[in-house]
Amino acid sequence: MKGEKIMWEDIIMLAIGNGLWAVLSCLLLAYLLKDSKKREAKFTQLIQDLSDRLKVVSQIHDGVKALGGRLDVLAATTAAKAVAVQNAPILVTHPRSRGRANKAVAVGE
């Protein structure tokens, strides 16, 4: 830090010897360097925040992928059950049987 102060004092002394515009240019340069440090800190924080949010999005993506796998298994199971139901005979009770099971007739065979 002490070396920086001496360096800036030397630069200002040289600028004073070369006129007002040289002094103003050096002051502007010093201001820009100081301001760029603040801006860099803000950008670093922004990048860190975005990185944290990306981790959350990645976790959500993994969860959705896992649910997709479960849905595929559920769809396959449901399709197999639907095929089994389609192939099963349908029993219709005759209207005059009054609920007696011995009058049931297989339909679709």
Backbone hydrogen bonds in HBPLUS format (Angstrom, degrees):
<---DONOR---> <-ACCEPTOR-->    atom                        ^
c    i                          cat <-CA-CA->   ^        H-A-AA   ^      H-
h    n   atom  resd res      DA  || num        DHA   H-A  angle D-A-AA Bond
n    s   type  num  typ     dist DA aas  dist angle  dist       angle   num
A0005-LYS N   A0001-MET O   3.15 MM   4  6.49 154.5  2.22 147.6 153.6     1
A0006-ILE N   A0002-LYS O   3.14 MM   4  6.45 160.9  2.18 150.0 154.2     2
A0007-MET N   A0003-GLY O   3.01 MM   4  6.18 155.9  2.07 142.6 149.6     3
A0008-TRP N   A0004-GLU O   2.91 MM   4  6.21 161.7  1.94 154.5 158.4     4
A0009-GLU N   A0005-LYS O   2.94 MM   4  6.17 154.0  2.01 146.7 154.5     5
A0010-ASP N   A0006-ILE O   2.96 MM   4  6.20 155.9  2.02 149.3 155.4     6
A0011-ILE N   A0007-MET O   2.97 MM   4  6.28 156.1  2.03 148.4 155.2     7
A0012-ILE N   A0008-TRP O   2.89 MM   4  6.10 161.8  1.92 150.3 155.0     8
A0013-MET N   A0009-GLU O   2.93 MM   4  6.11 158.3  1.98 146.9 153.1     9
A0014-LEU N   A0010-ASP O   3.01 MM   4  6.26 157.1  2.07 147.8 153.6    10
A0015-ALA N   A0011-ILE O   2.91 MM   4  6.13 154.8  1.97 146.7 154.5    11
A0016-ILE N   A0012-ILE O   2.83 MM   4  6.08 156.3  1.89 153.5 159.0    12
A0017-GLY N   A0013-MET O   3.20 MM   4  6.40 152.0  2.29 140.6 147.5    13
A0018-ASN N   A0015-ALA O   2.94 MM   3  5.04 136.7  2.13  98.3 111.3    14
A0019-GLY N   A0016-ILE O   3.41 MM   3  5.35 159.1  2.46  99.1 104.9    15
A0023-VAL N   A0019-GLY O   3.26 MM   4  6.65 151.6  2.35 144.0 151.8    16
A0024-LEU N   A0020-LEU O   2.94 MM   4  6.25 165.8  1.96 157.3 160.7    17
A0025-SER N   A0021-TRP O   2.92 MM   4  6.03 152.0  2.00 140.9 148.8    18
A0026-CYS N   A0022-ALA O   3.02 MM   4  6.23 154.5  2.08 143.8 150.0    19
A0027-LEU N   A0023-VAL O   2.94 MM   4  6.23 158.7  1.99 152.8 159.0    20
A0028-LEU N   A0024-LEU O   2.90 MM   4  6.09 156.1  1.96 146.0 152.7    21
A0029-LEU N   A0025-SER O   2.93 MM   4  6.14 154.2  2.00 144.1 151.4    22
A0030-ALA N   A0026-CYS O   2.92 MM   4  6.19 159.4  1.97 149.7 154.8    23
A0031-TYR N   A0027-LEU O   2.93 MM   4  6.16 158.5  1.97 147.9 153.9    24
A0032-LEU N   A0028-LEU O   2.91 MM   4  6.13 161.3  1.95 150.9 155.8    25
A0033-LEU N   A0029-LEU O   3.00 MM   4  6.22 158.3  2.05 150.7 156.2    26
A0034-LYS N   A0030-ALA O   3.05 MM   4  6.25 159.3  2.09 148.3 153.7    27
A0035-ASP N   A0031-TYR O   2.85 MM   4  6.02 162.5  1.88 153.2 158.6    28
A0036-SER N   A0032-LEU O   2.88 MM   4  5.96 149.8  1.97 143.8 151.8    29
A0037-LYS N   A0033-LEU O   3.31 MM   4  6.55 141.7  2.47 138.1 146.2    30
A0039-ARG N   A0035-ASP O   2.99 MM   4  6.29 163.1  2.02 152.1 157.0    31
A0040-GLU N   A0036-SER O   2.85 MM   4  5.93 154.3  1.91 142.4 149.5    32
A0041-ALA N   A0037-LYS O   3.03 MM   4  6.26 151.2  2.12 142.9 150.2    33
A0042-LYS N   A0038-LYS O   3.01 MM   4  6.37 155.7  2.07 149.6 156.1    34
A0043-PHE N   A0039-ARG O   2.92 MM   4  6.21 161.4  1.95 152.2 157.2    35
A0044-THR N   A0040-GLU O   2.88 MM   4  6.04 154.3  1.95 145.8 153.1    36
A0045-GLN N   A0041-ALA O   3.01 MM   4  6.24 157.0  2.07 146.0 151.6    37
A0046-LEU N   A0042-LYS O   2.89 MM   4  6.16 156.3  1.95 149.0 156.0    38
A0047-ILE N   A0043-PHE O   2.88 MM   4  6.08 160.1  1.92 150.3 155.1    39
A0048-GLN N   A0044-THR O   3.00 MM   4  6.23 154.2  2.07 144.0 151.2    40
A0049-ASP N   A0045-GLN O   2.91 MM   4  6.19 158.5  1.96 151.0 156.5    41
A0050-LEU N   A0046-LEU O   2.93 MM   4  6.16 164.5  1.95 152.8 157.0    42
A0051-SER N   A0047-ILE O   2.90 MM   4  6.02 150.2  1.98 143.4 152.1    43
A0052-ASP N   A0048-GLN O   2.99 MM   4  6.27 154.4  2.06 147.4 153.7    44
A0053-ARG N   A0049-ASP O   2.99 MM   4  6.29 157.2  2.04 149.1 155.5    45
A0054-LEU N   A0050-LEU O   2.87 MM   4  6.07 147.0  1.98 143.5 152.8    46
A0055-LYS N   A0051-SER O   3.12 MM   4  6.42 144.9  2.25 142.5 150.9    47
A0056-VAL N   A0052-ASP O   3.27 MM   4  6.66 150.7  2.36 142.7 149.7    48
A0057-VAL N   A0053-ARG O   2.96 MM   4  6.29 159.4  2.00 149.9 155.5    49
A0058-SER N   A0054-LEU O   2.86 MM   4  6.05 151.8  1.94 144.8 152.8    50
A0059-GLN N   A0055-LYS O   2.97 MM   4  6.26 150.7  2.05 144.4 151.9    51
A0060-ILE N   A0056-VAL O   2.95 MM   4  6.27 156.2  2.01 150.5 157.1    52
A0061-HIS N   A0057-VAL O   2.89 MM   4  6.12 156.9  1.94 147.6 154.1    53
A0062-ASP N   A0058-SER O   2.96 MM   4  6.24 156.2  2.02 147.1 152.9    54
A0063-GLY N   A0059-GLN O   2.99 MM   4  6.26 155.1  2.05 146.4 153.2    55
A0064-VAL N   A0060-ILE O   2.89 MM   4  6.18 158.5  1.94 154.3 159.9    56
A0065-LYS N   A0061-HIS O   2.93 MM   4  6.15 153.4  2.00 146.8 154.5    57
A0066-ALA N   A0062-ASP O   2.99 MM   4  6.26 155.3  2.05 146.3 152.5    58
A0067-LEU N   A0063-GLY O   2.97 MM   4  6.26 156.5  2.02 147.5 154.0    59
A0068-GLY N   A0064-VAL O   2.84 MM   4  6.07 148.6  1.94 144.5 153.7    60
A0069-GLY N   A0065-LYS O   3.05 MM   4  6.40 150.0  2.15 146.6 153.6    61
A0070-ARG N   A0066-ALA O   3.09 MM   4  6.44 154.6  2.16 145.3 152.2    62
A0071-LEU N   A0067-LEU O   2.82 MM   4  6.09 153.1  1.89 149.7 157.6    63
A0072-ASP N   A0068-GLY O   2.96 MM   4  6.22 148.1  2.07 144.6 152.8    64
A0073-VAL N   A0069-GLY O   3.17 MM   4  6.48 158.0  2.22 146.7 151.5    65
A0074-LEU N   A0070-ARG O   2.91 MM   4  6.17 160.3  1.95 149.0 155.0    66
A0075-ALA N   A0071-LEU O   2.79 MM   4  5.94 155.9  1.84 148.2 154.6    67
A0076-ALA N   A0072-ASP O   2.99 MM   4  6.20 158.1  2.04 146.8 152.4    68
A0077-THR N   A0073-VAL O   2.97 MM   4  6.19 159.2  2.01 149.7 155.5    69
A0078-THR N   A0074-LEU O   2.87 MM   4  6.03 161.9  1.91 149.3 154.7    70
A0079-ALA N   A0075-ALA O   2.86 MM   4  6.00 156.5  1.92 146.9 153.5    71
A0080-ALA N   A0076-ALA O   3.00 MM   4  6.20 156.4  2.06 144.7 150.8    72
A0081-LYS N   A0077-THR O   3.01 MM   4  6.28 155.0  2.07 147.7 154.5    73
A0082-ALA N   A0078-THR O   2.90 MM   4  6.12 151.4  1.98 146.0 154.3    74
A0083-VAL N   A0079-ALA O   3.01 MM   4  6.27 154.0  2.08 148.3 154.4    75
A0084-ALA N   A0080-ALA O   3.06 MM   4  6.30 156.3  2.12 143.3 149.9    76
A0085-VAL N   A0081-LYS O   2.90 MM   4  6.17 151.7  1.98 147.7 155.4    77
A0086-GLN N   A0082-ALA O   2.93 MM   4  6.14 154.5  1.99 145.7 152.7    78
A0087-ASN N   A0083-VAL O   3.08 MM   4  6.28 149.3  2.18 147.0 154.3    79
A0088-ALA N   A0085-VAL O   3.26 MM   3  5.17 148.2  2.37  96.9 106.1    80
A0107-VAL N   A0090-ILE O   2.81 MM  17  5.28 155.0  1.87 153.1 161.7    81
A0092-VAL N   A0105-VAL O   3.07 MM  13  5.50 164.6  2.10 150.5 153.7    82
A0105-VAL N   A0092-VAL O   3.08 MM  13  5.50 157.2  2.13 141.0 147.0    83
A0097-SER N   A0094-HIS O   3.03 MM   3  5.41 163.4  2.06 116.1 121.4    84
A0100-ARG N   A0097-SER O   3.29 MM   3  5.43 160.2  2.33 105.6 111.5    85
A0104-ALA N   A0101-ALA O   3.26 MM   3  5.73 166.0  2.28 122.6 121.6    86
